[in-house]
Amino acid sequence: MVVDTWNNREQHRSVIASILAEIQERAASFSSFSLVYVKRGANWLAHLCAQHASRYRVDCTWGPQPPPLLRQSLHQFDCNPYD
């Protein structure tokens, strides 16, 4: 639903229209930006990242490859459309 809303954002006059506009404005500063659908089963990976950051009280970023914490799980659940 979020991806569909984003793809049709020019037609939306809903409460989230201002949020979509802000996302579009911020996305313009990136060399590329896309929203893609991820299977519901992959939501636990976001939870795993949040737990890790909370437990160690660190900000985590990574470059072209995901960290070892996520690499195996990403391949297992086929949630990375760019592989």
N, C-alpha and C positions, 0 to 999 in steps of 0.2 A: 504494500500500500504506500509506503514512504517513497519508494523508487518511482511508482506511477505518479504520485503527487508531484515529485520533483520534475519528472519528464513533462508534465502538463502544467507547470507552475504559472505560466502566463494566463491561463484560464481560471486560476483559483482566486476567489475573493473571500476565502475563509479566514478564520482566526490565525491560521499559520502562514498566511501570505507574507506578513512582515518578517517572519523567521526565515522563510524561503528567500526573500530578497536579501536579507543579511548574509545568509550562506552564500548566495550567488556573488555578492560583493566581496566577501572574504576569499572565495574560491578563485576570483580573478587574479589574485596575487600568486597563485601556484602555476607551475608550468603545465600541469594537467590536473583534472579533477573529475571524478565520476562516482556515482552511487551504483552499487550493484546489489542484487538480491543474494543473501546468504541463507542457507538452510537453517531452520529453527534449531536444529541440533548443534549448530556452531555457536549459539549464544553462550554456552558454558565457557568458551574460550575467552570471551570478553570478561566473564566473571573471574576466570583464572588469572587474567592480567591484573584486574582490580585487586584481587586478594594478594597477589605478589607485591604490588606497589604499596598496598596498605601495610602488609606485614613488615616489609623492609623500609618503609617510609622513604621511598625513592621515586623520582620521576624516571620513567623508562622510555627511551627512544631507540629505534634501530634503523639501519640503512636498507639496502636492497634485499637483505635476507632477514626473515623473522628470527628472534632469539631462540636458542635451544629449548627454552621452556615451552614454546609453541610449535616449533617446526614439525615434530612428529604428528601432533594432533591435527595440524592444518592439512597434512597429506592424508591422514587417516580419514578425515571427514570430507575431503575434497571441497574445502571451502575457499581455496585460492584459485580464482578463475584465470590467473595470469601465469600459472605453471605450464 
